[in-house]
């Protein structure tokens, strides 16, 4: 049922097979609420092949699939392909950037300019732009020329003029701003490894700074640069390209070929992949909300426009893959507990608070509410929302004085009873009036005996790359035989519960 027709967003899917593939991969990484293929500018012409707008960050994509002419001299063939696939992409990116900065309110989703871009594009003073060129068509020729390899393009970066070599990108060719160039090999590797918007933007940002710090840099493919990034940690335990930057002010770095393949063979990487399976439950939750937002079928929204809703869900999408794994485990943990009482007329409510791991991040309150046999859908949703709002207010009062709190409520039948509610208490808008209202709600619930005065707290550590096989805890009871919330179709005990615990 369409409740908010003004929020319906009809997104294009791309004009070519290459653009449609770009759209699918980016949609999986950045999620549908922030990913828009083939936007247009004020004159109705295409702005770029894909635009991602997330908070103050804007990623502009240009995708070129150009045939490599093998029948001519390799240097000539490379020069022609390079101009069509890479230099032309860079020029499109620079043009799109100028248009976005000059006319941020003149971006549309269609050539007839009937559908304005649904998100707020940051103003010039706040915007952070990343330019990404995806160049396809040279892989087979590259493998033939090097007599093997992955077919990814090499990179040569120097402070001076770089010599022209077949299948080598020269960063000095990009005179109007840094351009990240991915080919058909490395595009998939990078976006499927750094498959959240936060992980991907962190990589782009640190890569640009790394290049700026280098006097000379060369590597045989973007996949090896990615491995260099994943294998190094700074003093804050964050990924970086050089672990000890104080050693020298200007780096001269050559990254050896094959370190990506070596990285993939490591035992820790092999354990990370199944450990991450559960984290995609978090992506699924965001996408379920996004579907209803962009189709106007949300049950109730406080601010009925896509831009306002994207701000709320940007908290969820801002979480890294490791953090999503942690959050999904917490949610699965309370879903897997018994959710029924002998008396079917009783409602079971379970709640869990997850604290932030980084400064500025919100607290999460997960609430699972059982549905009684005599409740209608409307009665149940109102009942569940009442509990959700109360628990979020309690969390804000007791443990999140200066932080935002996000509450997510689902039923104990999830995903069969496929509905979710979300509530945000924004720390910036928290004032005495809201505080008094929250105190009254908490008082009412306590006097009614709806919760105990004390809550238990626990702490555990999750590692991005586990050093060994995850321990599996066996759950007893019928709950472990429920369908897994990740949507795989498997039973909980055979899917996310197995890889998470």
C-alpha positions, 0 to 999 in steps of 0.5 A: 500500500502506497502511503507516501507517493511523494517519496517514490523514486524511479531509478534508471538501471544504466544504458549499457550492459557495462553500466548495468553491471556497474550499477549492480555491483555499486548497489551491493556495496553502497546500497540502494538509498545512496546509489544512482545510475546515469543521473543527468544535469540541467541540460538533460545530458548525462552527468556521469555513469553513476553517482553515490552521495553519502553524507558529505562524500560524493563518489563520481563514477565513469565507466568505459568499455572500449575494444583494444585493437590488437591488430596494430602496433602495441604502443599505438593500440595502447595509446588509443585505448588509453585515451578512449578508456581512461583520459576520456573518463577522467575528463567526464569526471572533471566535468561532472565535478564542476557541474555538481559544485556549481549547480548541486540543485540541478541534478536529475534522475531522468533526461526530461528533468521530471525527477529531481535527485532525491538526496541533498548534495553537499555545498562546495564548502562541505563536499568531499569528492572522489573520482573513479574511472572504470576502464574495461576492454584491455584485460586479454591484451594485457595478459597476452603482453605480459605472458600471464598475470591477472590482466590488471593495469600497472601504476607508475607515479612520480613527482616528475613526468612518467614514461609511457609504457603499455598497460601502465597508468601514469598518475601524472596524466590527471592534472585536475585532481586525483582519479582512481582507475580500476579495470575489469579485474580490480574493480570487482576485487576492490568493491567485493573486498571493501563492500561497505561505503565506509570501508571503500571511502576510507581506502580511497581517502588514504590512497590519495594521501599515500600518493601525495606522500610518495616521491615514487610509487609503482605497483603491478595491479590495484589488487596488490595495492589493496593487499598492501593496505589490508596488511598494514595497521597504524597506531589506531589499529586502522588499515594503512599503506605504511605502518611506520610513516615517521621513518621517512618524509617522502616514500619511494615505494615499489609493491611487489607483484603477487602479494594479493594472491599471497594474502588470499592464501593466508589462514586468517583470510580464509576464516574471515569470509565465513565470519562475515556471512552474518554481517549481511543481515545488517545490509538486508535490514537497511535494504528492507527499509530502503525499499519501502522508503523509495516505493512510498510504502513505509507504514509511518515516517516522521519526515516524509522525504527521501533525503531526511530518511537517508540521514537516519539510515546513514548511521546504519550504512556508516558501519564497517563490515567488521562492525556490521558483523558485530551488530548482526551477531548481537541481533541474532543473539536475542532472536535465537533466545526462546520467544514464547511463554506457555500462555499465548496471550502473554507478550515476550519482549527482549532487548539488547543495547550495543555500544559504539566502538568509535567516537561519534557513533550511535548506541543501538537498542534492539527490541524483539517483541512477540505477537500474541494470538489475539492481536491484529497487525495494527495492534501489534505494530502499535504495541511494538512501537510503544516498547521500542520508544520506551527502551530507546528513551531509557537507553538515552537517559541511562547510558548515552548522555551525549550520543545518539541512540537508534532503536530497531524493533522486529518480531520474534517471527522475523523474517516470516512476519516481515516488518521492522520499526526504527527510531532515532534520538538525535543527540543534537536535538536532545533538549530538556523537553525531550528529556522530561518526556523520556523520564516520564516514560521510564517512570511509567514503565517501571511503576507498571513492573514492565522491566527490572531496574538493573541491566546486565552488561558484557564485553567481547572482542571480535577480530577482523581476521580470526586466527582460528576456526570460530567456536560454535555454540549449540543452541537447544530448542525449536528457535534454532530451526527457524529460517535464518533472518539473512534470507538464505532459506536455510535454518538458523542453526545451519546458517548465520548462527553457525558462522557467528557463534 
